[in-house]
Amino acid sequence: MKDADLLRPESGWAGPDYVRIPAPPRRQRALLLRSLSGVARLFGRPELPHIFPVLGINGRLFWPWLIFASQMMPFGRLPATDREKVILRVAWHCRSRYEWGQHVEMALKVGVSDNEIIEITKPSGDILNQDDRLLVKVCDQLCQQRPIDEDNWLALNQKYNKRQVIEIIMLVGHYVMVAGLLINAGIELETATEKTLQGFYARLPKG
């Protein structure tokens, strides 16, 4: 499926050709982790995202990570649309199809348009919206382990307060880390999320 995606990074999606760390069956998961499946259904998800049971294999890391991650998504202080654009750019930069697909779905839910998602995939100089261009430039510099340059730093601090600036920097670093696990574990999208992603691709302008 990933080779047929109508929108993908120039070098393609990264990762192995098979699932290296499969999600354990529900009966083999810790009790608290099994309870998250019920919570997922309350939020309209038919199944628990695969990243949770995979990370749950290492429960010592999973629960502290879940608390930390939740402080940025969904309980962060950035506008949800900005947050999702940042994560989408990180996923695109890292070539993580799972992260990309999950956050295309989330971006659409919080009001990011199809065209805005397409824009996030472009070189920063080709992005027409000034605010999105700034987020992309900042993401790219952080993903390349470079300091944010002075012009972008000043622009970032004009638009966001100091707490939000810190959150943006941490958000990028966190999702680079998560992309590393997703790619190397070979985690695949859930059926419903894959359907949403393909629906988005079906709406792309032809040619």
MARVEX-636129 format. One line per 4 residues: number of its first residue (from 0); their letters; for each residue x, y, z of N, C-alpha, C. Coordinates in pm, 1 decimal. Each point is the difference from the previous one (the first is absolute). Layout:
# residues N
NUM> a> X Y Z X Y Z X Y Z; ...
//
This chain:
# residues 207
0> mkda> 83.3 -120.9 0.0 -83.3 120.9 0.0 87.2 126.7 0.0; 110.0 -3.1 78.2 78.5 122.8 13.8 64.3 42.1 -131.7; 32.9 -96.0 -86.1 60.8 34.1 -128.5 -100.4 63.9 -95.3; -130.5 -17.8 29.1 -103.9 55.3 -85.7 -50.3 135.4 48.8
4> dllr> 52.2 48.2 112.4 -44.8 128.5 53.7 20.5 110.4 -103.0; -101.3 83.0 -16.6 8.6 108.2 -97.7 84.5 116.9 49.6; 29.4 2.0 129.2 82.0 105.5 57.9 98.4 -67.1 94.3; 128.4 11.1 -31.2 101.1 -62.1 85.3 131.7 73.9 -18.9
8> pesg> 91.0 -8.7 97.8 128.5 70.5 -11.6 78.3 -43.7 -123.4; 88.5 86.1 -44.4 76.1 -26.3 -122.5 73.5 -133.2 6.6; 55.2 -33.4 115.7 73.5 -126.3 15.7 -90.2 -114.8 43.8; -129.3 23.8 5.3 -94.2 -103.1 42.1 -7.7 -9.8 151.7
12> wagp> -89.5 -83.7 47.2 -14.0 -21.4 143.7 113.0 -89.2 49.3; 47.5 27.7 120.2 109.5 -77.3 57.5 -54.8 -121.2 74.5; 82.7 -103.2 9.9 -38.3 -113.5 82.6 22.5 -133.2 -67.3; -9.3 -106.4 77.9 17.7 -135.3 -53.7 -121.9 -43.7 -80.6
16> dyvr> 12.2 -112.3 -67.0 -110.7 -53.1 -80.7 -90.2 -93.4 79.8; 22.0 -7.4 129.5 -82.8 -86.7 83.4 -10.2 61.7 139.3; -93.9 -48.5 78.2 -18.8 50.0 136.5 102.4 -67.4 89.7; 91.8 78.6 54.0 104.7 -56.5 85.0 -48.2 -21.9 143.7
20> ipap> -84.1 91.7 49.0 -53.0 -13.2 135.4 -152.4 4.3 -10.0; -64.6 -113.4 -12.5 -146.6 -0.2 -11.2 -66.2 35.9 132.2; -117.3 59.4 -8.7 -78.1 30.2 119.8 -47.1 -130.9 62.1; 23.1 -19.9 129.8 -45.8 -124.0 64.1 -152.2 -10.9 -5.0
24> prrq> -54.5 -119.8 -9.7 -146.0 -17.2 8.4 -52.0 58.7 130.3; -124.9 40.9 0.3 -57.0 68.2 115.2 14.3 -80.5 128.8; -18.2 -129.7 -7.9 4.6 -83.6 121.1 139.9 -5.6 61.0; 102.2 35.8 -78.3 137.0 -4.3 50.1 47.8 135.3 52.6
28> rall> -87.4 99.9 -5.5 38.1 132.9 46.5 -28.1 14.4 149.2; 73.5 91.9 63.3 -24.3 28.4 140.6 -142.8 51.1 17.7; -55.1 -23.0 119.1 -139.8 34.2 26.1 -28.3 146.9 -28.3; 84.9 90.2 49.1 -23.0 142.8 -20.5 4.8 35.2 -148.2
32> lrsl> 90.8 -64.8 -72.0 9.0 26.4 -143.6 -124.8 -49.8 -71.7; -53.8 -114.9 42.5 -123.7 -49.4 -61.0 -114.5 98.0 21.7; 1.9 68.3 112.7 -107.3 95.3 29.3 2.1 118.8 -94.5; 115.9 29.6 -58.4 9.3 112.3 -93.5 -82.8 -24.7 -125.7
36> sgva> -23.3 -126.1 -33.4 -82.6 -30.5 -117.4 -140.5 54.2 18.3; -53.3 -12.3 120.9 -131.6 55.1 29.4 -1.8 150.1 -7.3; 107.3 62.3 47.8 10.8 145.9 -6.6 4.3 45.4 -145.6; 72.9 -74.7 -83.4 8.6 33.8 -142.9 -137.7 0.2 -63.9
40> rlfg> -83.4 -97.8 36.0 -134.6 -6.7 -57.5 -86.1 117.8 43.9; 23.4 47.0 122.0 -74.4 117.2 47.2 32.1 122.9 -83.5; 121.8 5.3 -54.5 41.4 113.0 -83.8 -22.7 -26.9 -148.2; -81.7 -100.4 -29.7 -38.9 -24.9 -138.3 98.1 -81.1 -80.0
44> rpel> 96.6 -63.9 65.2 95.1 -83.9 -72.5 -40.2 -145.7 15.0; -18.4 -70.4 -110.8 -43.7 -139.3 8.8 105.5 -92.5 59.6; 126.4 39.8 -7.6 106.0 -82.0 58.4 111.0 89.8 54.9; 71.9 -53.7 96.3 110.4 72.7 61.1 112.2 15.3 -102.5
48> phif> 53.6 121.0 -19.3 112.0 16.0 -92.7 113.5 -96.8 33.4; 59.1 -60.6 -100.5 99.9 -105.0 19.2 121.5 46.0 79.3; 30.0 128.8 -4.7 117.5 47.0 73.7 -11.8 -28.6 149.0; -122.3 2.1 55.6 -15.8 -17.9 144.3 36.7 -141.4 45.7
52> pvlg> -55.5 -105.3 -58.4 42.1 -133.3 44.6 145.0 -32.6 -32.8; 52.7 56.5 -108.0 141.3 -23.7 -30.5 88.0 64.7 106.3; -24.6 127.1 29.4 76.4 66.3 106.0 -27.1 -65.0 135.3; -121.0 -51.2 17.4 -37.4 -63.6 125.8 79.0 -125.5 29.8
56> ingr> 69.5 -54.8 -99.2 88.7 -114.2 24.7 103.1 37.7 106.2; 42.0 125.8 -3.4 90.9 52.0 103.2 -80.2 92.5 91.7; -73.9 -61.6 93.2 -88.3 78.3 86.8 72.1 103.5 82.2; 125.9 -26.4 33.3 78.3 95.4 79.7 16.5 133.9 -72.2
60> lfwp> 6.3 -5.9 -132.1 10.1 122.9 -79.7 -137.4 50.5 -42.1; -93.3 -92.5 -24.4 -128.2 38.7 -59.2 -77.2 99.5 85.2; -18.7 -28.4 127.3 -87.2 85.5 81.3 58.3 138.8 23.2; 129.3 14.4 32.1 55.7 136.5 7.6 -8.5 73.1 -133.7
64> wlif> 23.5 -74.7 -110.6 -10.6 62.1 -132.8 -141.4 49.8 -25.4; -99.8 -81.7 34.3 -138.9 37.1 -26.4 -37.1 128.7 72.5; 44.2 12.3 124.5 -27.5 122.0 77.4 69.9 119.8 -63.8; 127.1 -17.2 -35.7 75.9 108.4 -61.1 -61.3 41.5 -133.9
68> asqm> -26.6 -99.4 -86.5 -51.7 29.0 -133.8 -134.4 70.0 6.3; -82.8 -38.0 96.9 -134.5 58.3 8.5 2.8 148.3 33.6; 111.1 46.5 60.0 9.5 141.6 33.4 19.0 87.5 -124.1; 38.7 -64.0 -111.3 13.5 72.9 -126.2 -113.7 -31.2 -97.1
72> mpfg> -50.3 -125.2 7.5 -109.2 -42.2 -86.3 -79.4 -106.8 73.2; -122.6 27.6 45.8 -86.6 110.2 -43.7 -6.9 119.6 94.9; 78.7 0.0 109.5 -18.5 103.0 102.2 101.5 113.4 -9.0; 58.7 21.5 -116.9 96.8 107.1 -16.6 -64.9 136.6 -3.9
76> rlpa> 82.2 102.5 -7.1 -48.3 138.3 0.0 14.4 67.6 -136.2; 40.0 -77.1 -99.8 2.8 53.0 -136.2 -137.7 -15.2 -62.5; -36.7 87.7 -95.0 -122.0 -26.9 -78.0 9.8 -138.3 -63.4; -108.2 -76.5 4.9 3.5 -137.7 -49.1 42.4 -8.5 -147.0
80> tdre> -41.2 97.4 -79.4 37.8 -2.5 -141.8 151.0 18.6 -15.8; 58.5 90.1 78.4 145.5 20.3 -6.7 73.9 -125.0 47.0; -49.0 -58.8 107.7 62.2 -121.9 53.0 3.7 -109.3 -105.6; -112.5 -19.8 -67.8 -6.6 -107.6 -99.1 86.4 30.1 -121.2
84> kvil> 9.9 125.0 -38.3 87.2 35.0 -112.2 146.2 -27.6 34.2; 38.8 30.9 122.7 136.5 -28.9 44.2 26.0 -150.6 -6.2; -91.7 -79.2 55.1 20.0 -145.3 2.0 1.7 -57.0 -141.7; -86.7 50.0 -87.0 -0.7 -46.8 -139.0 133.3 29.6 -68.7
88> rvaw> 55.4 117.3 25.3 128.4 33.5 -62.0 110.6 -90.6 52.2; -2.7 -29.1 128.9 99.0 -91.1 56.7 -15.0 -138.7 -63.2; -123.8 -48.9 -9.7 -24.0 -131.2 -59.7 49.8 -4.6 -144.7; -25.7 106.7 -74.5 43.9 8.8 -139.1 152.2 3.0 -7.0
92> hcrs> 61.8 79.7 85.9 146.2 12.5 1.7 64.5 -133.8 36.2; -58.2 -70.2 98.2 55.5 -128.2 44.9 -40.5 -116.7 -89.5; -97.2 24.8 -88.8 -50.5 -102.2 -92.4 -69.5 -113.0 74.9; -74.7 37.7 104.5 -74.1 -98.0 79.4 -145.0 -5.2 -47.2
96> ryew> -35.6 -104.7 -69.8 -134.6 -10.0 -54.6 -105.0 -14.9 110.2; 31.8 -74.0 104.9 -97.1 -17.1 108.2 -28.4 134.4 66.9; 104.3 72.7 32.4 -19.2 130.8 62.7 -75.9 93.5 -93.8; 33.2 -4.2 -126.2 -68.0 81.4 -100.4 -148.8 -34.5 -6.9
100> gqhv> -31.2 -128.0 -14.1 -139.6 -40.3 -13.0 -82.7 32.2 122.6; 55.8 -26.4 118.0 -70.9 31.5 123.4 -33.0 148.5 8.4; 95.5 82.7 -38.8 -19.0 143.8 20.1 -65.5 70.4 -118.6; -7.9 -65.0 -115.7 -92.3 48.1 -102.4 -142.1 -11.7 55.3
104> emal> -30.6 -114.5 59.7 -132.3 -21.3 57.7 -28.7 102.8 110.6; 95.3 19.3 90.9 -20.7 94.3 109.7 -9.1 143.9 -50.1; 82.8 33.7 -99.1 -2.9 135.8 -54.7 -136.2 31.2 -60.9; -52.8 -94.7 -75.4 -131.9 20.1 -60.1 -106.7 20.0 107.8
108> kvgv> 11.1 -73.9 109.9 -98.2 9.2 107.8 1.2 136.6 68.6; 118.3 64.5 6.2 7.3 130.4 69.3 -15.5 116.8 -96.6; -25.6 -28.2 -128.1 -31.9 108.1 -92.7 108.0 39.9 -98.0; 109.4 -76.4 -8.4 101.0 27.3 -103.0 -56.2 -48.8 -133.3
112> sdne> 8.5 83.0 -102.4 -58.8 -34.7 -129.5 92.9 -91.0 -80.8; -57.2 -64.6 -101.4 81.5 -81.3 -91.5 113.5 83.1 -58.8; -30.2 120.9 -44.4 102.0 83.7 -62.7 110.1 38.1 97.7; -36.5 22.4 125.5 101.5 32.9 100.3 92.1 -119.1 25.6
116> iiei> -55.6 -120.6 -0.8 83.5 -119.6 17.1 96.1 -13.7 -117.7; -50.2 22.3 -120.5 86.5 -6.9 -118.5 112.5 102.8 10.4; -32.8 121.0 44.5 100.5 106.6 12.7 113.0 -40.0 94.6; -34.4 -72.0 106.7 99.2 -38.3 99.4 107.2 -91.1 -59.0
120> tkps> -27.5 -63.5 -113.4 96.0 -91.5 -62.2 97.9 72.1 -93.5; -23.1 127.5 -25.5 80.5 71.5 -99.7 128.2 57.2 60.1; 100.4 31.5 -82.8 115.1 74.7 50.3 -48.7 131.0 61.3; 65.7 44.8 105.7 -49.0 116.7 73.7 -18.9 122.5 -89.1
124> gdil> 88.0 17.3 -98.1 -9.2 117.1 -87.3 -121.1 0.0 -90.5; -64.0 -117.0 -15.6 -117.1 -11.8 -87.5 -131.5 12.0 76.4; 6.4 13.0 132.2 -121.0 6.8 81.3 -48.4 144.7 5.2; -122.9 20.8 -42.2 -51.5 135.9 -14.7 -38.1 62.7 134.1
128> nqdd> -59.5 -78.6 88.9 -43.6 53.7 128.5 121.1 29.1 89.0; 12.2 123.9 43.2 117.9 42.7 75.4 15.5 -76.0 132.2; -109.8 -22.0 70.4 6.8 -70.0 128.4 41.0 -146.0 -18.6; -55.8 -65.6 -101.3 37.1 -139.1 -26.4 145.5 -8.8 -46.0
132> rllv> 42.4 97.5 -79.4 139.4 0.6 -45.8 95.7 10.9 118.6; -36.0 80.9 99.0 82.9 13.7 120.0 8.2 -133.7 74.5; -113.9 -65.5 20.9 0.9 -128.3 71.1 85.0 -103.6 -72.9; -10.2 -2.8 -132.1 77.2 -95.9 -79.1 149.4 29.2 10.5
136> kvcd> 37.6 127.0 -8.5 142.0 35.1 11.6 56.1 -40.1 135.4; -75.9 27.2 104.9 44.5 -34.6 135.2 12.2 -151.7 14.4; -100.8 -73.7 -47.3 4.3 -147.1 5.6 122.1 -53.9 -73.8; 23.3 51.2 -119.1 111.5 -49.4 -80.3 133.5 24.1 69.1
140> qlcq> 17.0 118.0 56.4 126.9 30.1 66.5 20.1 -88.0 122.9; -106.1 -22.5 75.7 11.1 -85.6 117.8 23.8 -146.5 -39.0; -68.6 -46.5 -104.3 19.5 -137.5 -45.1 142.0 -21.8 -52.7; 58.9 104.3 -52.8 137.7 -7.7 -50.4 102.3 26.9 109.9
144> qrpi> -49.4 7.5 124.7 83.9 24.7 117.2 80.8 129.5 -14.4; -69.0 99.6 -52.7 60.5 132.8 -13.7 -73.0 95.6 92.5; 70.3 103.7 49.2 -71.5 102.6 75.8 -99.8 72.6 -90.7; -111.6 41.0 57.0 -94.2 84.6 -74.3 70.4 131.2 -31.0
148> dedn> -0.4 40.4 -125.6 74.9 122.2 -33.0 -69.5 122.6 59.2; 71.5 108.8 2.6 -45.8 117.8 74.8 -130.4 56.8 -56.0; -12.9 5.6 -131.1 -123.6 53.7 -58.9 -121.1 -85.3 39.2; 15.8 -130.9 -9.8 -110.7 -88.5 37.3 -26.6 3.2 149.9
152> wlal> 105.3 14.0 79.3 -15.9 9.1 145.0 -81.0 123.8 38.2; 32.2 110.5 -61.3 -72.5 123.7 29.8 -145.5 -11.6 -44.5; -21.3 -56.1 -118.7 -137.2 -15.9 -50.1 -79.5 -95.5 89.0; 63.9 -106.1 46.1 -65.7 -97.1 87.1 -43.5 66.6 130.7
156> nqky> 87.6 83.1 55.0 -30.0 65.7 127.2 -97.3 116.4 -14.2; -19.1 48.3 -121.1 -103.0 101.0 -22.9 -139.0 -62.9 -5.5; -7.0 -123.9 -48.6 -129.7 -66.6 -14.5 -40.9 -77.7 125.3; 97.4 -58.7 68.9 -28.7 -86.8 113.7 64.6 54.0 126.7
160> nkrq> -59.6 -35.8 115.2 64.2 37.8 125.1 111.8 -100.0 31.8; 76.8 30.0 104.4 118.2 -81.4 30.8 -36.6 -145.7 29.3; -110.8 -21.9 71.9 -40.7 -136.9 28.9 -31.2 -76.0 -127.6; -64.0 67.8 -94.6 -34.2 -65.3 -125.9 124.0 -27.1 -84.6
164> viei> 95.9 91.8 4.0 124.8 -21.4 -73.8 71.3 -124.4 52.9; 7.6 -12.1 131.7 60.6 -119.4 60.5 -76.6 -124.9 -43.6; -133.3 10.4 -1.7 -82.2 -115.3 -37.6 24.6 -41.1 -144.9; 13.8 96.3 -89.7 27.2 -31.4 -140.6 131.9 -76.2 -12.8
168> imlv> 103.2 47.6 68.2 131.2 -64.9 -8.0 -7.2 -142.2 55.6; -66.9 -15.9 113.9 -14.6 -132.4 59.7 -87.1 -91.1 -86.0; -103.2 57.1 -62.0 -90.3 -76.8 -85.9 76.3 -60.6 -116.9; 83.3 80.7 -63.8 78.8 -49.7 -113.0 91.7 -113.5 45.7
172> ghyv> 74.5 23.1 107.4 91.6 -103.0 48.1 -70.5 -128.0 39.2; -115.0 14.7 63.9 -75.9 -117.9 43.2 -45.7 -83.2 -118.6; -53.2 65.6 -103.7 -52.0 -76.3 -113.2 109.5 -52.4 -91.5; 118.3 60.2 3.5 115.3 -61.9 -67.1 33.4 -131.9 69.8
176> mvag> 1.0 2.6 133.0 27.1 -120.9 77.7 -104.0 -108.1 -28.4; -127.8 38.1 3.6 -107.2 -96.3 -23.7 10.6 -57.2 -141.9; 31.0 85.5 -97.1 14.3 -47.4 -138.5 108.7 -106.5 -9.6; 107.3 16.2 76.3 107.0 -99.5 -1.1 -49.1 -136.9 41.8
180> llin> -83.4 -5.4 103.1 -56.5 -128.1 43.4 -97.4 -54.1 -104.9; -88.8 85.2 -48.2 -101.0 -43.2 -96.3 64.2 -60.1 -124.9; 101.7 67.5 -50.5 66.7 -44.9 -121.9 71.0 -132.7 23.0; 77.8 -8.1 107.1 81.9 -119.1 22.0 -82.1 -120.2 44.6
184> agie> -112.0 24.8 66.8 -87.3 -111.1 39.1 -86.3 -48.0 -116.1; -12.7 84.3 -104.3 -83.5 -36.8 -114.3 -148.5 3.7 32.2; -39.1 88.8 92.2 -139.7 8.1 42.3 -87.4 45.7 -117.3; -110.0 -70.2 -20.9 -89.9 30.3 -111.2 -126.2 69.5 49.5
188> leta> -59.1 78.1 -87.5 -121.9 71.6 34.8 -116.7 -94.3 24.9; -87.3 42.6 90.9 -122.8 -73.6 25.3 -92.7 14.2 -121.8; -92.0 -94.2 -14.1 -87.5 -4.0 -117.2 -77.9 130.0 -19.1; -59.5 51.4 107.5 -82.2 121.2 -11.4 84.3 120.7 -36.8
192> tekt> 119.6 9.4 56.5 87.9 113.4 -29.9 51.8 -8.5 -143.0; 30.0 -121.5 -44.5 41.7 -19.2 -139.4 -110.9 43.7 -95.0; -122.1 -30.6 34.4 -114.0 39.6 -83.1 -11.2 153.0 -7.0; 19.9 67.4 112.9 -3.8 146.6 1.3 111.5 58.1 -85.6
196> lqgf> 119.5 -59.1 11.0 113.9 47.6 -78.3 -26.7 -16.7 -148.9; -51.2 -114.2 -39.9 -27.6 -22.6 -142.0 -113.4 89.9 -49.4; -94.2 32.1 89.3 -104.6 95.0 -36.0 56.4 138.3 -26.2; 97.6 38.4 81.5 69.3 128.3 -21.5 73.0 -2.7 -134.9
200> yarl> 71.0 -107.9 -29.6 70.2 -9.7 -127.6 -96.1 6.0 -118.1; -117.6 -58.8 17.8 -97.8 -2.3 -109.1 -50.3 140.7 -33.0; 11.4 90.4 97.6 -45.9 138.2 -23.4 110.0 89.3 -58.4; 120.4 -50.6 -12.8 109.3 81.8 -50.8 -27.2 40.2 -143.9
204> pkg> 43.3 120.6 -37.2 -16.2 40.4 -139.6 71.2 -96.2 -94.0; -65.7 -36.8 -105.5 59.1 -94.2 -95.3 111.3 69.5 -78.4; 109.4 -75.1 -20.6 113.1 52.9 -76.9 87.3 91.0 80.5
//
